[in-house]
Amino acid sequence: MLGAAKVQTKIIPGNASGSALGTWPSSTSAGGYYGTDYDYHAPGAGTNTYTWTLNVATAGTCNVYARES
């Protein structure tokens, strides 16, 4: 019996689809980012956060990767 075909979809959220708690300035000075710019924050105590809520079309298990420049 054949299993269901796997559908691979990439969801790449940018800073516009995230929600920042604290001050996160935008920049373009470091390379290696997706989109037109990126938001950054200096090291701190962990009280400033950035959260993305993704719209995943199909329930199930997925791999999530994070990238920093």
Protein Blocks (a to p, Z undefined) as FASTA:
>chain_A
ZZdddddddddddfklpccedjddddfkbghiecjbdcdddddehlaccddddddfbgcd
dddddddZZ
